[in-house]
Amino acid sequence: MTRSTHTLTLDQGTLDITVDLFGQEGRPFLLLHGGGGPQTVTPFAGLLAEQRPARVFTPVHPGFDGTARPEWLTDVTTLAQVYAQLLDALDLRDVAVVGNSIGGWIAAELATLGSPRISSVTLVNAVGIPVPGHPIADTFSLTPVELSRLSFHDPSKFRFDPSALTEAQRAVMAANRATLQIYSGPHAMTDSTLPGRLAKVTHPTLVAWGASDQVVDADYGRAYAQAIPEAEFRLLEGTGHMPQTETPEEFLPVLWDFAEAHTTDRPRH
């Protein structure tokens, strides 16, 4: 893994984006982490780069893990614009965009921008749209142990012991949580205007969903797929809100096969 920092300039101002890269050659993936932070995708990024010819770029959302978040960056729509510009700065083409949870929401917003650098989009247990009758769990009111019970098919394999955390780790978790609350917006992880934009998405899209997710249930995922023209829905059995963490070996070929099926066959850089 190599880490780099990229300075980007938007109309609102300038910011630095920290990006970890796994793999040196092959198909480029942009892997967007969820509210749990970069560690929720880092092991999977390494696995993907190890098992397939892939270069996996995993940016740290500004404000997470001690990175700086400019005051003007307060919503997912703007963060998606940041990542569209990051693809330009890295001069990537034929990019498979993948996002989990709020990272899936960012990926969905990125898809609405129609970047020609993107060849496919995979939303993994994403949030971001309102679905009547299928509310998103209020994760901010839950303890880490309670959230784990909702997130995993088998929570016993992912036991969380708060007492084992150092003060530094507690501080990072608190800062991550505060940043997540800012990005989640005033409507608790949803944007009522997003479905209208999703209806115009032209990128091939896969909506992959852990069947045991109790943060956002499978019918929520089906509604997400229905909001995007010709999107495919794939139910992943025996896994919950984070398939890349709980069942990475099973999720990896699903992701890879979809990305390969929708390559643009343009020269890769």
Disulfide bonds with the S-S distance in Angstrom:
none
